[in-house]
Amino acid sequence: MNKNWFEAEALLKKSSPQGKGVDKMEDTNLQRHFQPPQKLLNILKDLNLQIVALSPYSISIAGSKEVFEKVFKVNLDIKELVEKSLSIPSELAEFVDEIHLQSPPTYF
């Protein structure tokens, strides 16, 4: 596990400007054709965050410890963070309802 690399799940707003509200996306074919707004993708890139996965409901993002601490104004040395939402940067507020830090995978 890389202690300097973090991932988070950004839950998209149901009424964000991606065209249709995600609460109406019942057809699984819509999920295959989902593309988030280019503006959102550009913002994530400008914030030095990598896009790991996309869905109509969320975007998985990743980045270095330094990037996460700067963008989300958080101290990642605190273990209790995994259970809490991260602060949403103003640049993302138009598109995102919540951002949750992902806990590292556990292998058995």
Secondary structure, DSSP 4 states (H G I P E B T S, - for coil): --TTEEEEEEEEPTTSSSSS-GGG---HHHHHT----HHHHHHHHHTTPEEEEE-SSEEEEEEEHHHHHHHHT--TT-GGGGGSEEPPPTTTTTTEEEEEEPPPP---
